[in-house]
Amino acid sequence: MKTMKIWRLAFAMLAAFSLASCSSDDDGKVSDADINRALFEMKKEYRGELQYGQKDEGSRKTEEGVVAQSAEGIRLTIPLEPIAAQVKDAAIAQKLREWQTADVFARYEFISVEDEYYSFRLRTEMYPDERFAEPITRTQPVQYGGLTLLFNQNYTGEYQKPLEALSFNICIAGILINREYVEGFKPIIFRYEGRGHTRIYTDE
């Protein structure tokens, strides 16, 4: 009997621990209400600084007065020059330099929404652009088009409400040219820091 009581006590403690663990996990999830509050607060046009360079290398280039727009996610224009610099085919590299820039769109995945501080991960993709759907050719046509940027989805950002300050990192981990992976491509990190400039209003 005493052994049975011990087992019952052990099962009861295990059940209580499991319930506590589930409750803790639920508490760690950002609620829909907090997400909507954060999205509304961050719905602005930002002006700031964009730094970029190859991962794990010290040198960085800086562009001032760069605009980022935040609504359901972030839309940012990035330069194609650091990508072109890694393309060995001169004709293709020249085409990338003629295009100059590409737009990217990053959706928020909120980690924490507090009163004055929000943190998030970004799920980044290329913004639709018909230029990049066309094949990049030199002398012979190819079946598939153009330029595809591949992003590392593990990078994060933050928003400081009192300062209206938005900062985040985006990483291009690789590229496809005409749907062929470019070997030896070194990841490029883009670091943006900006302040809220103009609130974005919609018809919604």
N, C-alpha and C positions, 0 to 999 in steps of 0.2 A: 504493500500500500504506500509505504513511504517513497519507494522508487517511482511509483505512478504519479504521486504528488509533485515530485521533483521534475518529472518530464512535463507535466501540465504547466508548471511554473515556467519551465524553459520555453515551451511553445508560446505561452502568453507574453513573455518578454520579447521573443522573436517577432510576434505579431505586432506588438507595440512599437518595436524598432522599425519594422517595415512601414507602418503607418506614418511614423515620424519622418522617415526618409522620403516617402511620397510627398508629404506635406512640405518638406524642405525644398524638393524639386519644383513643386508648383509655385512656391513663394519666389523662386529664382527666375521665373518666366515673366517677361515684360507683358503687361496687360494690353489689350487692344485700346483701351481708353488712354493709357500712357503713350502708346505709339502714335495715336491720332493727335494727342497734345503736342508731342515732339515734332511731328511733321508740320503742324500748323505754325508752331513757333519758328521753325527753321525755314519756312517757305519764303525765301528771300533771294535776291541777287547779291552775290558777294564779289568784292574786289580785293585782290591780294597778290601774293607772290607764289610763283610756281618754280620749284627747283627740280632738276632732273639729272640723272647720270646713271652709269652702269652700277649694278649692285656690287657692294663690297669694294668699290673704288672711291677714293676720296674726292676727286674732282666733281664739281656740280656746276651746271649752268643755271642761271636765274633769269626769269622773265617777270617784270613788274606790271602791275595793273591788269592782271589776268582775271577774267570774269568767270565765276561758276554760278550756276543756277540750281537751287534746291527746291524741289516740290515733293513728288513721290520718291524721288531719288536725286542724284546729282548729275548734271550735265556739264561736261568740261571739254574744252578744246585743247588738244595736246599737239606739240610739234612732231613732225615725222623725220626731222633731220637726224636725231640720234638713232633711229631705225635704219634710215638710208645709209648711215655711216658704217653699218655692219653688213650691208649687202654687197657681195663681191661683183655681181653682174653690173657693170657701169650703166647700161641702158635702163635697167630696172631701178637702180639707185637714183638716176636722174629723174625718172618718172615720179618717184616718191618725193623728191625735192620740189618738183613742179606742183604737186598737190599741196605741199607745205604743211597742212594740218589734217587732223582727223578728230571727230567728236566721239566721246565715249559717254556711256550712261551707266551709273552705278546705283543699284537699289540698296536701300538701307535694310540691315538686319540688326535690330537694336539689341545690345547686350545689357545696358542699364539706362534707365530714365529717372533721374533724380530731379530735385527742384531746380537746380541751377547748372546741372552738368549731365550731358547725354554721351554715351559711348556706343559705338556700332561697328559692325563689319560691313564690307561693301561687296556686293555681287555685281561684277563689272562686265560690260559687253560693249561692242562697237555700236554706235548710233547708226541707224540705217542711212546709207549714202550710196547712191547709184554709181558714183565714180569707182568705187572699190569692187563693184560687181563685174566690171569689164576686165578681160584678160590683160595682163601686162606682158607685152610681146616685144621681141627684138626684130627678128626676121621671119619667123614662122609662127603661124597661129597655134593657139593651144585650145583645148576643149573647155577648160574651166577658167573662171576669173578669180582673180585679182588679188586683193590684199585682205588677209584675216589676221587680226591681233588676238593672241591667246593670253588670258590674264590669270595671274595667281589670285585666288579668291580668299586668301587668308589675311589680307591686310585690313587695317582698322582706321578709325577716325574718332573725332570727338567734337562736341559743340559746347561752348561755355556761354550760357544765357546772359549773364550780366554784361559781357563784352560783345555779344553777338558775334563771337569768334568761331569760325568753322575751320577745322584742320583735318587732313586725311592723307593717306598714302594709297597709290595705285601702282601695281607692278605688272608690266608686260613681260610675261615669262617666255614667250616665243612668238614666232610669226609664220604664217603660210603665205607663199607667193604662188599664185595659180594652183592652190590647194596642195602644194608641196612644201613640207616642213624645211625651214632654213636651218641647216646644221650649224652648230657652233655659235648660235645666237646667245649673247650674254644678256640676262634680264636687266630691264631698265626700271628704275624706281622714280615715280613722280610724286613729289611732296607739295601739297597745296596748303597755304595758310591765308585766310581772308576774313574780312569783317563785313557784316551785313550792310548793304548799301541801299537797296530798294526792296520793299515788300512786294511779293508777287501776288497779284489778285487774279482770281479766275471766276468764271460764271457759275461755278458749282455752289 
